[in-house]
Amino acid sequence: MAEAKKIKVKLARGTAGARKDHRATVRGLGLKWTNHTVEVVDTPCTRGMINKVGYLLEVTEQ
């Protein structure tokens, strides 16, 4: 079976001034602190999360 496509997501800005639900979305992506990078599977669900808080993130496709 083919391996799932992954995306690297980096928290480029802090969440201190962000809305509460945006902080929860960042946490749901697995990001904990500024400049933290994680790899997530490219699904419509994660794409929606990335679009919601895109102003806080840097996204690199692989």
N, C-alpha and C positions, 0 to 999 in steps of 0.2 A: 504494500500500500504506500502511496506517495506521502511524503512528509508534509505536514501542514506549513503554510507560509507564515512567517513570523515578522513582527515589526518591532524595532527598538524605539522605546519611548523614554524620554528624559524630562524630568521636572526642571524646567529652566527658570521658573520664577517661584517664589514662596507663596504659600496659601494664606498668609495672615490676613490679607484684606479681601479674600475671596468669600463668596457666599457659602453658607453651611453645606448646601447640597453639592456644590462644586468641590469642596474639600472632601466630601464623602466619595465623590466620583474618582478623584485623584487617588484616594486610599484604596478604592475598589480596583484600580488598575495595578495596585501593588507598589505604588511610589510612596516613600516615607519622608524624604527630606530633599532639599534643593540639590540639584545635580545628580540625583539618584537615577540610575538607568535600569530598566527592566526590558525583557523580551516578552511580548504577548502574541498570542495566535491571532492572525488576521481574520476576524469574523465580523459580521454586521453589528453584533452587540458591542464589541470593543471599538469598532469604527465610530459608532454613535457616542460612546463615552469620550473618545478622543476629540470628536467634533464639539462636544459640549464644553470641554475645558481646554480647547486648543490654544487659547491665549496664554496658558501656563506651560505648555509643552513644546518640545522639539521632537519631531518624528522622523525616523530614518527607516526606509523600506529596504529589505534585503533581497 
